[in-house]
Amino acid sequence: MAEHHVPLTINEDGLVTSVGNTKQQNSEYDTCVVCGKTSPYKVQTHIDYRIGYVEGAGQGCFQPKQCLQSNQSDRELLAIPKYLIEKYPNDMELGGVIREFYWNSKK
């Protein structure tokens, strides 16, 4: 699971009075990891209550076909072969393999 850091507000007695910047969090919406469009879900909405969220990847669009066909020049996609993910179940090791795959595809 990803590690998240949130600011804490601590009073003079050393007690936590609030967690996170609630004013900012309530207005921030998640974006699609593929096309960058704003999703209808706020960042703090738990993933069990979302549609289109993929653990390990992030929030996706509701209409994947339109999303993948959109012309987003500032985003590039790289297809990772399924066998790599199955062969390297350790996330740290898989990350290195994916990075190597990426650089080999640039040659």
Backbone hydrogen bonds in HBPLUS format (Angstrom, degrees):
<---DONOR---> <-ACCEPTOR-->    atom                        ^
c    i                          cat <-CA-CA->   ^        H-A-AA   ^      H-
h    n   atom  resd res      DA  || num        DHA   H-A  angle D-A-AA Bond
n    s   type  num  typ     dist DA aas  dist angle  dist       angle   num
A0020-GLY N   A0007-PRO O   2.51 MM  13  4.68 156.6  1.56 172.2 170.9     1
A0009-THR N   A0018-SER O   2.93 MM   9  5.15 167.9  1.95 150.4 150.6     2
A0017-THR N   A0009-THR O   2.68 MM   8  5.52 165.9  1.70 158.5 163.7     3
A0011-ASN N   A0015-LEU O   2.89 MM   4  5.56 160.5  1.93 158.8 157.6     4
A0014-GLY N   A0011-ASN O   2.99 MM   3  5.45 162.8  2.02 117.1 121.5     5
A0024-GLN N   A0021-ASN O   3.04 MM   3  5.52 118.9  2.43 110.7 124.3     6
A0025-GLN N   A0021-ASN O   2.88 MM   4  6.07 168.9  1.90 159.9 163.8     7
A0026-ASN N   A0022-THR O   3.02 MM   4  5.88 156.8  2.08 143.2 147.8     8
A0027-SER N   A0024-GLN O   3.11 MM   3  5.52 150.5  2.20 108.7 117.4     9
A0028-GLU N   A0025-GLN O   3.31 MM   3  5.23 150.6  2.40  98.9 107.0    10
A0043-VAL N   A0028-GLU O   2.99 MM  15  5.95 158.8  2.03 144.9 146.2    11
A0030-ASP N   A0041-TYR O   2.86 MM  11  5.92 161.5  1.90 164.0 168.0    12
A0039-SER N   A0030-ASP O   2.73 MM   9  5.50 171.9  1.73 157.0 156.0    13
A0032-CYS N   A0037-LYS O   2.83 MM   5  5.40 156.9  1.88 152.6 159.3    14
A0036-GLY N   A0032-CYS O   2.98 MM   4  4.72 135.6  2.19 118.6 130.5    15
A0033-VAL N   A0059-GLN O   2.81 MM  26  5.94 150.6  1.90 169.9 178.2    16
A0045-THR N   A0042-LYS O   3.00 MM   3  5.41 163.3  2.03 115.7 121.1    17
A0049-TYR N   A0046-HIS O   3.02 MM   3  5.71 161.2  2.06 120.1 126.0    18
A0050-ARG N   A0047-ILE O   3.26 MM   3  5.17 159.8  2.30 110.5 108.8    19
A0060-GLY N   A0052-GLY O   2.83 MM   8  4.90 135.2  2.04 119.7 133.9    20
A0054-VAL N   A0058-GLY O   2.92 MM   4  5.24 173.0  1.92 140.6 142.3    21
A0057-ALA N   A0054-VAL O   2.94 MM   3  5.38 158.6  1.99 131.3 136.6    22
A0058-GLY N   A0054-VAL O   2.78 MM   4  5.24 162.6  1.80 150.5 156.4    23
A0067-CYS N   A0063-GLN O   3.02 MM   4  6.21 157.3  2.08 153.3 160.4    24
A0068-LEU N   A0064-PRO O   2.89 MM   4  6.06 166.6  1.91 155.9 157.2    25
A0069-GLN N   A0065-LYS O   3.11 MM   4  6.21 140.5  2.28 138.9 149.5    26
A0070-SER N   A0066-GLN O   2.99 MM   4  5.98 117.2  2.40 138.6 152.3    27
A0070-SER N   A0067-CYS O   3.25 MM   3  5.29 150.3  2.34  98.5 107.2    28
A0075-ARG N   A0072-GLN O   3.28 MM   3  5.72 168.4  2.29 114.7 117.4    29
A0084-LEU N   A0081-PRO O   3.10 MM   3  5.74 141.3  2.25 114.3 123.3    30
A0085-ILE N   A0082-LYS O   3.09 MM   3  5.39 118.5  2.48 104.6 118.6    31
A0086-GLU N   A0082-LYS O   3.08 MM   4  6.41 158.5  2.13 155.5 162.0    32
A0087-LYS N   A0083-TYR O   2.82 MM   4  5.85 148.3  1.92 142.0 151.0    33
A0088-TYR N   A0084-LEU O   3.03 MM   4  6.05 148.1  2.13 145.6 151.9    34
A0094-LEU N   A0090-ASN O   2.83 MM   4  6.01 163.2  1.86 160.1 166.0    35
A0095-GLY N   A0091-ASP O   2.92 MM   4  6.05 153.5  1.99 145.7 152.1    36
A0096-GLY N   A0092-MET O   3.38 MM   4  6.71 153.4  2.45 142.3 147.6    37
A0097-VAL N   A0093-GLU O   3.09 MM   4  6.43 155.1  2.15 149.2 156.4    38
A0098-ILE N   A0094-LEU O   2.83 MM   4  6.07 159.8  1.87 157.2 162.4    39
A0099-ARG N   A0095-GLY O   2.96 MM   4  6.16 157.6  2.01 145.0 151.3    40
A0100-GLU N   A0096-GLY O   3.00 MM   4  6.20 155.5  2.06 143.3 149.9    41
A0101-PHE N   A0097-VAL O   2.86 MM   4  6.09 156.8  1.91 147.0 154.0    42
A0102-TYR N   A0098-ILE O   2.84 MM   4  6.09 154.5  1.90 149.3 156.0    43
A0103-TRP N   A0099-ARG O   3.04 MM   4  6.34 166.0  2.06 152.5 154.6    44
A0104-ASN N   A0100-GLU O   2.92 MM   4  6.11 155.1  1.98 150.4 157.8    45
A0105-SER N   A0101-PHE O   3.02 MM   4  6.20 141.7  2.17 141.7 151.5    46
A0105-SER N   A0102-TYR O   3.11 MM   3  5.20 125.0  2.43  96.3 110.4    47
A0106-LYS N   A0103-TRP O   3.20 MM   3  5.15 142.9  2.35  95.3 105.9    48
A0107-LYS N   A0104-ASN O   3.36 MM   3  5.50 153.7  2.43 100.9 108.1    49
